[in-house]
Amino acid sequence: GDVNEVTGRGRHTSSSSSALKIPEGGWIIDTPGVRSFGLGHVSSASVIKGFPELLPLVENCPRACSHTADTPGCEIEKALASGDLSGIDAARAQSLQMLMETLRDAAEHRNY
């Protein structure tokens, strides 16, 4: 479809909601009119629960660890850096880090 030269966004072509199950697990959801969604209403604990395979690492992190790539002592970052993920998909660990960074940044923005 066409892309708006000013916004760089395409036109919505969806006219009804649909959900596609991904064989590896998860869903792709297409909803008319929704371009993105925020995480401001989601707690970090809820996000972490979405990554059950990472819980053993998270449980060994320092208290108040934000589980982001720049957090000293984060067990997730240590595992990624060493390559010792014990069968955990690195992309999943990185996804958790990115979501946690988004939550942290949103919290910092609210405090201004």
C-alpha positions in Angstrom: 0.0 0.0 0.0 0.9 3.7 -0.1 3.0 5.3 2.5 2.4 8.8 3.7 5.5 10.9 2.8 5.0 13.1 5.9 4.4 10.5 8.6 6.1 7.5 7.0 3.1 5.4 7.9 0.9 3.2 5.7 -2.8 3.3 5.4 -4.8 0.9 7.5 -6.4 -1.8 5.3 -7.8 -4.0 8.0 -11.6 -3.9 8.3 -12.0 -6.6 10.9 -10.0 -8.1 13.8 -8.1 -11.3 13.2 -5.8 -13.5 15.3 -3.3 -15.9 13.8 -1.7 -18.6 16.0 2.0 -19.0 15.5 3.1 -22.6 15.5 6.1 -21.9 17.7 3.8 -20.3 20.3 2.1 -16.9 20.5 -0.3 -14.9 18.4 -0.3 -12.2 15.8 -3.3 -10.0 16.2 -4.5 -7.5 13.6 -7.0 -4.9 14.8 -8.3 -2.1 12.6 -7.1 1.4 13.8 -4.5 0.1 16.3 -0.9 1.0 15.2 0.8 0.4 18.6 0.1 -0.1 22.2 1.9 1.0 25.4 3.0 -0.9 28.5 2.3 1.8 31.0 -0.4 -0.3 32.7 1.7 -3.4 32.9 3.9 -4.2 35.9 7.5 -5.5 35.5 6.5 -8.6 37.4 3.7 -9.3 34.9 6.1 -8.9 32.0 8.6 -11.3 33.6 5.9 -13.9 34.0 5.6 -13.9 30.3 9.1 -15.4 30.1 8.9 -18.4 32.4 12.1 -19.9 31.0 14.0 -16.9 32.2 12.7 -17.0 35.8 15.7 -19.1 37.1 18.0 -16.3 35.9 15.8 -13.5 37.2 15.6 -15.1 40.6 19.4 -14.9 41.0 19.6 -11.2 40.0 20.5 -8.6 42.5 17.7 -7.0 44.4 16.1 -4.1 42.5 17.6 -5.4 39.2 15.9 -3.8 36.2 16.8 -6.7 33.9 18.1 -4.4 31.2 21.3 -4.7 29.3 23.0 -1.9 31.2 22.2 -3.2 34.7 25.3 -4.3 36.6 25.1 -7.8 37.9 22.0 -8.8 35.9 22.0 -12.6 35.4 20.2 -12.3 32.1 22.9 -10.0 30.7 25.7 -12.2 32.1 24.1 -15.3 30.4 23.8 -13.4 27.1 27.4 -12.1 27.3 28.9 -15.5 28.1 26.6 -17.4 25.7 25.7 -19.8 28.5 21.9 -19.6 28.1 21.3 -23.3 29.0 18.9 -23.8 26.1 17.2 -20.5 26.4 16.6 -18.6 23.2 18.8 -15.5 23.2 16.1 -13.6 21.2 13.7 -14.2 24.1 16.2 -12.9 26.6 16.8 -9.8 24.5 13.0 -9.3 24.1 12.6 -9.3 27.9 15.4 -6.8 28.2 13.8 -4.5 25.6 10.4 -4.7 27.3 12.0 -3.9 30.7 13.8 -0.9 29.2 10.5 0.3 27.8 8.9 0.0 31.2 11.9 1.8 32.9 11.8 4.6 30.3 8.1 5.1 30.7 8.4 5.3 34.5 11.2 7.8 34.2 9.1 9.9 31.7 6.1 9.9 34.1 8.3 11.2 36.9 9.3 14.3 35.0 
